[in-house]
Each structure stands twice: as C-alpha cells, then as structure tokens.
Amino acid sequence: MKEKMTIKSKTALIIILAVLAIVIVIQNSEMVTLQLFFWKIMMSRIIFMVGLLVVGFVLGILVTQRKTKP
C-alpha cells in the first residue's frame, strides 16, 4: 500500500513540474543569440528552453536507469 502512495506522489510531482516548465517556456518567446565558440545561432527562447528541458529529462532517465542496473 505504501508503494502505491509513493508512485502517486511521484506522478503528481512530475505533472506539477511539467506544467510549471510549460508555463515558464510559453512566457519566454523572444529571440536570443546563442554563441558557442565560433558559431552564433539566433533562435526563439522557447526552442532553446524546450531543448534544454528535453536534454535534462533524457539525462535524468539515463542516470536513474544506470543506478538500477547491477
């Protein structure tokens, strides 16, 4: 029974964080310049932040999967 409560609370936390991230991303729609070494890239801040969120989620999944494997 305790495991079901933990899963539900984790799911609720993930949903709340995802909604918060979406609200923050939508409110930042201006153009930004990303300069990395010799490259300059102009893009919408939304695209940049979504890209960073995707990278963060993927890294989080990879790290948690690595810990669970023996």
Sequence and secondary structure as in RCSB ss.txt:
>XXXX:A:sequence
MKEKMTIKSKTALIIILAVLAIVIVIQNSEMVTLQLFFWKIMMSRIIFMVGLLVVGFVLGILVTQRKTKP
>XXXX:A:secstr
 HHHHHHHHHHHHHHHHHHHHHHHHHT  SEEEEEETTEEEEEEHHHHHHHHHHHHHHHHHHHHHHHH  
